[in-house]
Amino acid sequence: MRFKKLAIICVFPLLSVAAFAQVFTDTASLHHGHAYSTATLVDNGGSIGTVLVVGGYNADGTVVTGAEIYTANYQTWTDNPHNTNHGHAMHTATYIPTSGKIIVVGGVNNNGQVILNAELWDPGTDRFTDTGSPHHGHSQHTAVWIPTIGKVLICGGVSSGSTITQTAELYDPGTGTFTDTGSLQYAHRAFTATWIPAIGMVLIAGGFDASGSPSTAAELYNPVSGTFSVTGSLHHAHAYHTAALLPSTGSQGTVLVNSGFDIGGGATQHVSRYAELYDPVSGTFSDTGSLHHDHAVGAATYIPTLLPAGKVLVNSGYNSDLSASEFAELYDPTTFMWTDTASLDHGHSAGTAVWIPSGVNKVLVNSGYDVNGSVTQAAALYTP
């Protein structure tokens, strides 16, 4: 089932200000549509704020083989000089701190087939080059950089057709190879994976299960043992939801999981407004406030400039009727409450959101599907 709209989430330490003091402002439009694409911060703290957008669906429904670069200081988009070697939509793109490169893994091609390809983007040459070969197909999966072992964990998603895989593998940037690592305890598609530094594990939460229903299952990946183990279950089902690490909420850092579909399929499809916190010490979830709006298919970004303890920005996404939302709201981990913030001028369902630090200190929201269900080339900056 392909959804055409996206919710987007961002977390950041906010100053205590009057409601709607924060604003979205339009920035330059992309040259192409990029629904179900990826957006990755390139310099990861550099002074110009560069974001690479790769793949996704264009307005005519074809998979984009091009990439675009956003330069925040000049608020401009430029086409990357070289296309990807393979079309990618519903893929992942992960920044590798040790090399400054970005690895693009899997997704579906223009024929809707899950691809067994991975490629590296080099910011020095702007070229994409094939690297290794994943052992399993992955679409609507997750990929997480694990700093303690210097590798990328790729797991779950759709392996082929409608089959949801429980396979997991590690990409080693030193050797450019993939190796299998453990096996998920549950099937997960359109789920979240969050690295929790203090406990040195990855939290896998929710998604659609093997039957196609939104799931309450959660598990932890231990990179030392290379195994997955069951942890406390979510109180509510979440699929195509978002998750954000809240490092300011204690020495261990809790994880905020929210929205997404809690009922999937046909006329009974429904978007949840539930939110819950995962405590890595107790290994349990607890409810925390309720969102004011629907936000299925989201993205989460931690923003460390809003005091006193960071907040999470959630914007756009699917409503239960699969229309794109232009609403946005903030979660405050000190009060456990959601409050409305400025609205977008355009819907960005199945778009992306990226926090750009280092003097820019804004969230870039771009592409996805608008309120008319069309792929949009619009982009906006959120000033916290």
C-alpha positions in Angstrom: 0.0 0.0 0.0 1.5 3.3 -1.0 0.6 6.4 1.0 1.0 9.8 -0.5 1.5 12.1 2.3 3.8 12.6 5.3 4.2 13.8 8.8 7.4 15.3 9.9 8.9 15.6 13.4 11.7 17.6 14.9 13.0 17.9 18.5 14.8 20.9 19.9 15.5 22.9 23.0 13.1 25.9 22.8 13.1 29.3 24.4 10.0 30.1 26.3 8.1 32.4 24.0 4.6 33.3 23.1 2.6 30.9 21.0 3.4 31.0 17.3 6.5 33.1 17.8 8.1 30.4 15.7 7.5 30.6 12.0 7.7 28.7 8.7 9.0 30.7 5.8 9.2 29.5 2.2 12.7 29.0 0.8 13.7 28.2 -2.8 11.8 25.4 -4.5 13.4 22.1 -5.5 14.0 21.4 -9.1 12.2 18.1 -9.0 9.6 16.4 -6.8 10.9 14.0 -4.2 8.2 12.1 -2.3 9.4 9.3 -0.1 12.9 10.5 -0.6 15.7 11.1 1.9 17.3 14.3 3.2 20.7 14.0 5.0 22.8 16.7 6.5 26.1 16.6 4.7 28.7 18.6 6.6 27.1 17.5 10.0 27.9 20.7 11.8 29.7 22.8 9.1 29.0 26.5 8.7 27.1 26.6 5.5 24.4 24.0 6.2 24.4 21.5 3.3 21.6 18.9 2.8 21.5 16.2 0.2 18.1 15.0 -1.1 18.1 11.7 -2.9 15.5 9.9 -5.0 11.8 9.4 -4.2 8.8 9.8 -6.5 8.5 12.7 -9.0 5.1 14.3 -10.0 4.6 11.7 -12.8 5.0 8.8 -10.4 8.4 7.8 -11.7 11.4 7.2 -9.4 13.9 10.0 -9.4 17.5 9.1 -10.2 18.7 12.6 -9.5 19.8 14.3 -6.3 19.7 17.9 -5.2 21.9 19.9 -2.8 20.5 22.6 -0.5 22.8 25.3 0.8 21.2 26.9 3.7 23.4 30.0 3.9 22.3 31.0 0.3 18.9 29.2 0.5 19.5 27.7 -2.9 19.1 24.2 -4.5 21.5 22.9 -7.1 21.2 19.6 -9.0 23.9 17.2 -8.0 26.2 16.8 -11.1 25.9 13.1 -11.1 22.8 10.9 -10.8 22.5 7.8 -8.6 23.4 4.5 -10.3 20.0 3.1 -9.4 16.6 4.6 -8.7 15.6 4.7 -5.1 12.3 5.4 -3.4 11.4 4.4 0.2 15.1 3.8 0.8 17.5 5.1 3.4 20.5 7.5 3.3 22.8 7.5 6.2 25.7 9.9 7.0 29.0 8.1 7.8 31.0 10.4 10.2 34.3 8.6 9.7 34.4 9.3 6.0 31.9 12.2 5.5 30.1 10.1 2.8 26.5 9.1 2.7 25.3 5.5 2.0 22.1 5.0 0.1 20.5 1.5 0.6 17.7 -0.3 -1.1 14.2 0.9 -1.7 12.2 0.3 -4.8 13.0 1.1 -8.4 10.9 2.5 -11.2 9.2 -0.9 -11.7 8.2 -1.1 -8.0 10.7 -3.8 -7.4 12.8 -3.9 -4.2 16.4 -3.5 -5.2 19.6 -5.2 -3.9 21.8 -2.2 -4.3 23.8 0.2 -2.2 25.8 3.2 -3.2 28.0 5.9 -1.6 27.8 9.6 -2.3 31.2 11.4 -2.0 30.9 15.1 -1.2 34.4 15.6 -2.6 33.4 14.4 -6.1 29.6 14.6 -6.0 29.6 11.1 -7.4 27.6 8.0 -6.5 29.5 4.7 -6.6 28.2 1.2 -5.9 29.5 -0.3 -2.6 29.2 -4.0 -1.6 25.8 -5.7 -2.1 23.2 -6.1 0.6 22.4 -9.7 1.3 18.7 -9.0 1.5 16.2 -6.7 -0.1 15.0 -3.8 2.1 12.3 -1.1 1.4 10.5 0.9 4.0 13.3 -0.3 6.3 15.6 1.6 8.7 19.3 2.3 8.7 21.2 3.6 11.8 24.9 4.6 12.3 26.3 2.8 15.3 29.3 4.8 16.5 30.5 2.2 19.0 31.3 -0.3 16.2 31.6 2.2 13.3 29.0 0.4 11.2 25.5 1.0 9.8 22.7 -1.3 10.9 20.1 -2.0 8.1 17.1 -4.0 9.1 13.5 -5.0 8.4 11.2 -3.6 5.8 9.9 -5.3 2.6 12.2 -7.8 1.0 10.3 -8.5 -2.2 6.7 -8.2 -3.3 4.7 -7.8 0.0 7.0 -10.0 2.1 8.1 -8.3 5.3 11.6 -9.4 6.3 13.1 -10.0 9.7 16.7 -9.9 8.4 19.3 -7.5 9.5 22.8 -6.7 8.3 25.7 -4.4 9.0 27.6 -2.2 6.5 31.3 -1.8 7.2 32.5 1.4 5.5 36.1 0.3 6.1 35.7 -2.8 3.8 32.6 -1.7 1.9 30.9 -5.0 2.7 27.6 -6.2 4.2 27.4 -9.0 6.8 24.3 -10.6 8.4 23.7 -9.8 12.1 21.1 -11.6 14.1 17.4 -11.6 13.1 14.6 -9.4 14.3 12.2 -11.0 16.8 9.2 -9.5 14.9 8.5 -8.4 11.3 8.6 -4.6 10.9 7.8 -2.4 8.0 7.5 1.4 8.1 8.9 1.4 11.7 11.5 3.4 13.6 15.0 2.6 14.8 16.7 4.9 17.3 20.2 4.7 18.6 20.3 5.2 22.4 24.0 6.1 23.2 23.8 5.7 27.0 22.8 2.0 26.8 24.6 1.4 23.5 21.6 -0.2 21.8 19.1 0.5 19.0 15.4 0.6 19.8 13.2 -0.9 17.1 9.5 0.1 17.5 6.2 -0.5 15.8 5.5 -0.6 12.1 3.3 -2.9 10.1 3.6 -6.6 11.1 3.6 -9.6 8.8 -0.2 -9.5 8.5 -0.1 -5.9 7.5 -1.5 -4.5 10.7 0.1 -1.7 12.8 2.1 -3.3 15.6 2.9 -2.7 19.3 6.1 -4.8 19.1 9.4 -3.3 20.2 12.9 -4.8 20.5 16.5 -3.8 21.2 19.6 -4.5 19.0 22.8 -5.1 20.9 25.8 -4.4 18.6 28.2 -6.2 21.0 26.3 -9.6 20.8 24.9 -8.9 17.4 21.4 -10.0 18.6 17.9 -8.6 18.9 15.9 -9.1 22.1 12.3 -8.2 23.0 11.7 -5.2 25.2 8.4 -3.7 26.6 5.6 -3.4 24.2 4.1 -0.1 23.0 0.8 0.8 24.6 -0.7 1.7 21.2 0.0 0.5 17.7 2.2 2.8 15.5 3.1 2.5 11.8 4.6 5.2 9.6 5.2 7.0 12.8 8.2 9.0 14.2 10.6 8.5 17.0 13.0 11.0 18.5 15.7 10.6 21.2 15.3 13.1 24.0 18.9 13.3 25.5 18.0 16.1 27.9 15.4 14.0 29.8 18.0 12.2 31.9 21.3 10.4 31.8 19.9 7.5 29.8 17.8 9.5 27.3 14.2 8.6 26.7 12.7 8.1 23.2 9.5 9.8 22.1 7.3 7.6 19.8 4.2 9.3 18.3 1.3 9.3 15.8 1.3 7.0 12.7 -1.4 4.6 11.7 -3.0 2.6 14.5 -5.5 0.9 12.2 -4.4 0.0 8.6 -6.2 -0.9 5.5 -9.1 0.3 3.5 -12.0 2.2 4.9 -11.0 1.4 8.5 -7.6 3.2 8.2 -7.0 5.5 11.1 -4.2 7.8 12.3 -3.3 7.8 15.9 -2.8 10.9 18.1 -1.2 8.9 20.9 2.4 9.6 22.0 4.5 7.6 24.4 7.9 7.6 26.0 10.4 4.7 26.1 12.5 4.4 29.3 15.7 2.5 28.5 16.3 1.8 32.2 13.0 0.1 32.9 12.5 -1.1 29.3 8.9 0.1 29.3 6.7 2.6 27.5 4.4 5.2 29.1 1.8 7.5 27.6 2.6 11.2 27.3 0.1 13.7 26.2 -1.9 13.5 23.0 -1.2 15.3 19.7 -3.7 17.9 18.5 -3.6 16.8 14.9 -3.0 13.7 12.7 0.6 13.1 11.6 1.2 9.7 9.9 4.4 9.1 7.9 6.7 11.4 9.8 10.3 12.4 10.3 11.9 13.4 13.6 14.9 15.7 14.3 16.4 16.8 17.6 17.0 20.6 17.8 19.5 21.5 20.5 18.9 25.3 20.5 15.5 25.7 22.1 15.7 25.9 25.9 15.4 24.7 28.5 15.2 21.0 27.5 14.6 20.7 23.8 11.3 20.2 22.0 10.0 18.0 19.2 8.5 19.6 16.1 5.9 17.5 14.3 4.6 18.9 11.0 2.4 17.9 8.1 1.7 14.2 7.4 -1.4 12.2 6.7 -4.8 12.7 8.2 -7.0 9.6 8.6 -8.6 10.4 5.2 -5.1 10.4 3.7 -5.2 14.2 3.0 -2.1 16.2 3.7 -2.0 18.2 6.8 -0.4 21.7 7.0 -0.5 21.7 10.9 2.6 21.6 13.1 3.0 21.2 16.9 5.7 21.0 19.5 6.2 18.5 22.3 7.8 19.8 25.5 9.5 17.0 27.5 9.5 19.1 30.7 5.7 19.5 30.7 4.8 16.3 28.7 2.5 18.5 26.6 1.8 19.3 23.0 1.2 22.9 21.8 0.3 24.2 18.3 2.9 26.2 16.5 2.9 28.0 13.1 1.4 26.1 10.2 3.0 25.4 6.9 1.9 27.1 3.6 2.1 23.7 1.9 1.4 20.1 2.8 4.5 17.9 2.9 3.3 14.4 3.5 6.0 11.8 2.7 8.5 14.7 2.7 11.5 15.2 4.9 12.6 17.4 7.8 16.2 18.1 8.7 17.7 20.2 11.6 20.5 22.4 10.2 22.8 23.6 13.1 25.9 25.7 13.2 24.7 29.2 12.8 21.7 28.3 10.6 19.6 26.8 13.4 16.6 26.0 11.4 14.6 23.0 10.2 14.4 22.4 6.5 11.1 20.8 5.3 10.8 19.8 1.7 8.8 18.0 -1.0 6.3 15.2 -0.4 2.6 15.4 -1.3 0.6 18.6 -1.0 -3.0 19.0 0.1 -4.1 18.2 -3.5 -2.3 14.9 -3.4 0.3 16.2 -5.9 4.1 15.9 -5.4 5.3 19.3 -4.4 8.6 21.0 -5.1 8.0 23.5 -2.3 10.4 23.8 0.7 10.2 25.8 3.9 12.4 26.7 6.8 11.2 26.6 10.4 12.7 29.2 12.7 12.4 28.0 16.4 
